[in-house]
Amino acid sequence: MRDILKLGLFLLLVAGVAGASLSYVNSLASPLIAAQILQNKLDSFKEVYPQSDKVVDETTTHLIPPHDPVIKEVNVAYLEEVPVGVIYAVETKGYSGPIALLAGFDIATARITTIKVLSQRETPGLGAKATESKFYDRYKDKGIDLALEVTKTPPLKENQVQAITASTITTKAVTKGVNAAREHFIAHFAAVKQP
Amino acid sequence: MNLKDQFTRGLVQENPLFRLLLGMCPALAVTTSVNNGLGMGVAVTGVLLASNIVVSAMRKVIPSSVRIPAFIVIIATFVTITDMLMHAFTPALYTALGIFIPLIVVNCIILGRAESFASRNTMLPAIVDALGMGIGFTVALVMVSAVREVLGAGSFFGLPLLPENIPALIMILPPGGFIALGCILGLMNKFQRKTA
């Protein structure tokens, strides 16, 4: 009985010291981690919609339920206090896991600016090519009159996007996300005219 | 056994990956690029060094009947600290290694060295042992990932080496891990038998 108490107390002590040191390191590291995540997000916004001086998360104003569950965030890009673009964060199901991506839309021209994949678990060397800028370029400057569709050959029409070789499912997942953002953009922003 | 022998033992004769076949799970999973392999090796070396130091320092106070839970708590603490520091300072590597950083806790090398070496030796040999084993593991990971990255992605450390169509994709997919590790082990056995 005494032994059990002694051993238990010893383990309690070890765990207590471990817990204390972890909380100390956490108090040092967590602000850095939060800043890191925020900076990463702002950098990605800049890549998707470069011509802005401020991006505001307006998800609560613009994303009114019931909405397409694919859309996660609606961020509005401002230039000199005028809304100029919309950056959507969307998440769709890819070949081997969720794909999170940003899709940027320009309000004045009503076109897609470009996209950026934030996280994915696709097959390395195949679907994972969706994170290359060569792939983003396939969505660059597309109009929004028609929903985008995936083809296996080089695109003939404006609304066609060529699939990554042997990764049609990945391409379709990305396109589905962009199309969901496109519908929301048409419904909420395409009518907004520049003053 | 002197300190120099202890250091080289982890590098060659008792190399954790090539000779003891410990830590196979991260060795197969993260070695898709040299960068990942090196990052994983450095993280394991750091945890191993810290846990060996603490276990060696506490070897007289830890009751032998609860030594394993005590070791696990110590190791888990250092792994969590490593995890937080990597998230804060090397976010790209943190994303690439993902779940395999927390899984360092169950890496047999670390518990193995705590149990079989650090808990029975003074601090200086424990440090030397941790460095030898950690660097040995890192070198092994870099070797496996170099083979896989060059053959599978046609690059080394992210620098392109081969034209785009030549690489055999399978080498950076899961089967490639087994193929690369198996071939390296086979070659090592062949040459070591000859010299013996």
Interface residues (C-beta under 8 A of the other chain):
Chain A: K6 L7 F10 L11 V14 A15 A18 S21 L22 V25 N26 A29 S30 L32 I33 Q36 N40 S119 T123 P124 G125 L126
Chain B: T32 I62 P63 S65 V66 P69 A70 V73 I74 A76 T77 T80 I81 M84 L85 H87 A88 F89 P91 T95 G152 A153 P167 L169 I172 L173
